[in-house]
């Protein structure tokens, strides 16, 4: 699921983050997970909030884990597509690519914090589902590592450990969801620009 097709110019579309379109059942589940956590929520809680029967919920998603997967996967797929588009839009400069990529990740974490927070529930997925989701998340990490590698090779970045730095930077971006609120003093755009600047300094870009 992607929303990169908008009225913006092609090189700016990745900055336009619209809410993901969810079914009423998934919207209800997301609300319940926010309130009770995945572990604390029951299928009955979700069905009641959605105004459907428990058998209807099972028919559409199999079980509670199926609901969680249906919520998590569109989020990681979309942020990866957005980050890839941001890198392409930056042109050949690793510095510009890196800045755009970080900005894209933070825009996702701020604009879609309701979905992004579910990443922490990965531990509740069974092996097959967890491996599938982890593989999707790995694509984003690999994209960042590729950009960092290009920046080190070109002499633009000073990074002693590319893989470790990539993980640390992704963790920094993902942690935004722990504190950011849409009704707070900063807009998603303002936070994304701030984190872009912080990340660039972390890899040795000072101007």
C-alpha positions as CSV (number, residue, x, y, z in Angstrom):
1,X,0.0,0.0,0.0
2,X,1.5,3.4,-1.0
3,X,0.3,7.0,-1.2
4,X,3.2,8.4,-3.2
5,X,0.9,9.3,-6.1
6,X,-0.2,12.8,-5.2
7,X,-0.3,16.2,-6.8
8,X,3.2,17.1,-5.6
9,X,6.2,17.2,-8.0
10,X,7.8,13.8,-8.4
11,X,10.9,14.7,-6.4
12,X,8.7,16.0,-3.5
13,X,6.0,13.2,-3.4
14,X,7.9,11.3,-0.7
15,X,7.3,14.2,1.7
16,X,3.6,14.0,1.4
17,X,2.4,11.6,4.1
18,X,-1.3,10.9,4.1
19,X,-3.0,8.6,6.7
20,X,-3.1,5.0,5.7
21,X,-6.6,3.9,4.7
22,X,-7.8,1.2,7.1
23,X,-10.9,-0.9,7.3
24,X,-13.3,-0.1,10.2
25,X,-12.2,-3.4,11.8
26,X,-8.5,-2.5,11.6
27,X,-9.2,1.0,12.8
28,X,-10.9,-0.4,15.8
29,X,-8.0,-2.9,16.4
30,X,-5.5,-0.1,16.2
31,X,-7.4,1.9,18.8
32,X,-7.6,-1.1,21.1
33,X,-3.9,-1.9,20.7
34,X,-3.1,1.7,21.6
35,X,-5.2,1.6,24.7
36,X,-4.4,-1.9,26.0
37,X,-1.3,-3.0,24.1
38,X,-1.3,-6.0,21.8
39,X,-0.8,-8.5,24.7
40,X,-3.5,-6.9,26.8
41,X,-6.1,-6.7,24.0
42,X,-8.5,-9.5,23.3
43,X,-10.3,-10.5,20.1
44,X,-13.6,-9.7,21.9
45,X,-12.3,-6.2,22.8
46,X,-11.6,-5.6,19.1
47,X,-14.8,-7.1,17.8
48,X,-16.8,-5.0,20.3
49,X,-15.1,-1.8,19.3
50,X,-15.6,-2.6,15.6
51,X,-19.2,-3.5,16.1
52,X,-18.8,-7.0,14.6
53,X,-19.0,-10.5,15.9
54,X,-16.0,-12.5,16.9
55,X,-16.6,-15.0,14.0
56,X,-16.6,-12.1,11.6
57,X,-13.2,-11.0,12.9
58,X,-11.8,-14.5,12.5
59,X,-13.2,-14.7,9.0
60,X,-11.4,-11.6,7.8
61,X,-8.1,-12.0,9.7
62,X,-7.8,-15.5,11.1
63,X,-6.9,-14.4,14.7
64,X,-5.5,-11.5,16.7
65,X,-2.0,-12.0,15.2
66,X,-3.4,-11.8,11.7
67,X,-4.8,-8.4,12.7
68,X,-1.5,-7.2,14.0
69,X,0.3,-8.3,10.8
70,X,-2.4,-6.6,8.7
71,X,-1.6,-3.4,10.5
72,X,2.2,-3.7,10.7
73,X,3.0,-4.7,7.1
74,X,1.5,-1.8,5.2
75,X,3.5,0.6,7.5
76,X,6.9,-0.9,6.9
77,X,6.2,-1.4,3.2
78,X,5.2,2.2,2.9
79,X,8.1,3.8,4.8
80,X,10.5,1.7,2.7
81,X,8.9,2.8,-0.5
82,X,9.0,6.4,0.7
83,X,12.7,6.2,1.7
84,X,13.6,4.6,-1.6
85,X,11.8,7.4,-3.5
86,X,13.6,10.0,-1.2
87,X,17.0,8.5,-2.1
88,X,16.2,8.6,-5.9
89,X,14.9,12.2,-5.6
90,X,18.2,13.3,-4.0
91,X,20.2,12.5,-7.1
92,X,23.8,11.1,-7.0
93,X,25.0,12.9,-3.8
94,X,25.3,10.5,-0.9
95,X,24.9,13.4,1.5
96,X,21.6,14.4,-0.1
97,X,20.5,10.8,-0.3
98,X,21.2,10.3,3.4
99,X,19.5,13.4,4.5
100,X,16.4,12.6,2.5
101,X,16.3,9.0,3.8
102,X,16.4,10.1,7.4
103,X,13.8,12.8,6.8
104,X,11.5,10.2,5.1
105,X,11.8,7.9,8.1
106,X,11.0,10.6,10.6
107,X,8.1,11.9,8.6
108,X,6.7,8.4,8.7
109,X,7.3,8.1,12.5
110,X,5.6,11.5,13.2
111,X,2.8,11.5,10.6
112,X,1.9,7.9,11.2
113,X,2.8,7.4,14.8
114,X,-0.3,5.4,15.4
115,X,0.9,2.7,13.0
116,X,4.6,3.2,13.6
117,X,4.4,2.3,17.3
118,X,3.4,-1.2,16.4
119,X,6.9,-2.0,15.4
120,X,7.6,-2.7,19.1
121,X,5.0,-5.5,19.1
122,X,7.2,-7.5,16.7
123,X,8.1,-9.8,19.7
124,X,4.6,-11.1,19.8
125,X,4.6,-12.5,16.2
126,X,5.2,-16.2,15.6
127,X,8.3,-17.3,13.9
128,X,7.1,-17.2,10.3
129,X,5.4,-13.8,10.6
130,X,8.2,-12.3,12.6
131,X,10.8,-13.4,10.0
132,X,8.6,-12.0,7.2
133,X,8.3,-8.7,8.9
134,X,11.9,-8.6,9.9
135,X,12.9,-9.2,6.2
136,X,10.8,-6.2,5.2
137,X,12.4,-4.1,7.8
138,X,15.8,-5.3,6.8
139,X,15.3,-3.7,3.3
140,X,15.1,-0.3,4.9
141,X,18.2,-1.0,7.0
142,X,20.1,-2.2,3.8
143,X,19.0,0.9,2.0
144,X,20.6,3.1,4.7
145,X,23.7,1.0,4.8
146,X,24.1,1.3,1.0
147,X,23.9,5.1,1.3
148,X,26.3,5.2,4.2
149,X,28.7,3.0,2.3
150,X,28.5,5.3,-0.8
151,X,29.2,8.3,1.5
152,X,32.2,6.7,3.1
153,X,33.6,5.6,-0.3
154,X,33.2,9.2,-1.7
155,X,34.9,10.7,1.4
156,X,31.7,12.6,2.4
157,X,31.1,10.6,5.6
158,X,33.3,9.7,8.5
159,X,31.8,6.4,9.8
160,X,34.0,3.9,11.6
161,X,31.3,1.1,11.7
162,X,28.8,1.4,8.8
163,X,26.4,-1.4,9.9
164,X,26.4,-0.3,13.6
165,X,25.9,3.3,12.6
166,X,23.0,2.4,10.4
167,X,21.3,0.5,13.2
168,X,21.9,3.3,15.6
169,X,20.5,5.9,13.3
170,X,17.4,3.8,12.5
171,X,16.9,3.4,16.2
172,X,17.1,7.1,16.7
173,X,14.4,7.7,14.0
174,X,12.2,4.9,15.3
175,X,12.3,6.3,18.9
176,X,10.5,9.5,17.7
177,X,7.3,7.6,18.0
178,X,7.8,7.3,21.8
179,X,7.5,11.0,22.4
180,X,6.0,12.7,19.4
181,X,2.4,13.9,19.4
182,X,0.6,15.4,16.5
183,X,-1.0,18.0,18.8
184,X,2.4,19.0,20.1
185,X,4.4,22.2,19.4
186,X,6.4,20.8,16.4
187,X,5.1,19.7,13.1
188,X,6.2,16.4,11.4
189,X,8.2,18.5,8.9
190,X,10.0,20.4,11.6
191,X,11.0,17.3,13.5
192,X,12.1,15.6,10.3
193,X,14.4,18.5,9.4
194,X,15.9,18.6,12.9
195,X,16.6,14.9,12.8
196,X,18.1,15.2,9.3
197,X,20.6,17.8,10.7
198,X,21.4,15.7,13.7
199,X,22.0,12.6,11.5
200,X,24.2,14.4,9.1
201,X,26.4,15.7,11.9
202,X,26.6,12.1,13.3
203,X,28.2,11.0,10.0
204,X,30.6,13.9,9.9
205,X,28.8,16.3,7.6
206,X,29.1,19.7,9.2
207,X,28.0,22.1,6.4
